[in-house]
Amino acid sequence: MDIRFLIVVAPFLIAFFYTLFWLKKWGAFNSSNNDLPKKNSLENESIMQSYILENIFLTKN
C-alpha cells in the first residue's frame, strides 16, 4: 500500500467513523416503535402549517 493512499484516505476514514460514533451515541440507529406516532404528528403539523400559509396568501391577494 502506498503512503500517499494513507495520507489522502485516512482523514476521510477518521471523519466517517467519528460521525458513526456520534450518530450511535445520539440514538440514530435505535429502531423503536415509539417514533411512529411522533413522525405522524410531525407530518400532520406540517400539513396544517402549509394550509395556514395558503390561507394567509389567499386572503392577502
C-alpha positions in Angstrom: 0.0 0.0 0.0 1.3 3.4 -1.0 1.8 6.0 1.7 0.1 8.6 -0.5 -3.1 6.5 -0.3 -3.0 6.6 3.5 -2.3 10.3 3.6 -5.3 11.0 1.3 -7.8 8.4 2.7 -7.1 8.5 6.4 -8.8 11.8 7.2 -12.0 10.6 5.4 -12.0 7.3 7.3 -11.5 9.1 10.6 -14.3 11.5 9.9 -16.6 8.7 8.7 -16.1 6.6 11.9 -16.3 9.7 14.1 -19.7 10.5 12.5 -20.9 7.0 13.1 -19.8 7.2 16.7 -21.8 10.3 17.3 -24.8 9.1 15.4 -24.8 5.9 17.5 -24.4 8.0 20.7 -27.3 10.2 19.8 -29.5 7.2 19.1 -29.9 7.4 15.3 -29.7 3.7 14.9 -32.2 2.8 17.6 -35.3 1.2 16.0 -38.1 1.7 18.4 -41.8 1.7 17.6 -42.3 4.8 19.8 -41.1 7.0 16.9 -44.0 6.3 14.6 -46.7 8.5 16.4 -44.1 11.3 16.6 -43.5 11.1 12.8 -47.2 11.1 12.0 -47.9 14.1 14.2 -45.0 16.0 12.6 -46.4 15.3 9.2 -49.8 16.4 10.3 -48.4 19.6 11.8 -46.5 20.4 8.5 -49.7 19.9 6.5 -51.6 22.2 8.8 -48.8 24.8 8.6 -49.0 24.6 4.8 -52.7 25.2 4.9 -52.2 28.2 7.2 -49.7 29.7 4.8 -52.0 29.1 1.9 -54.8 30.9 3.8 -52.6 33.8 4.6 -51.5 34.2 1.0 -55.0 33.8 -0.4 -56.5 36.4 2.0 -53.8 39.0 1.2 -54.2 38.6 -2.6 
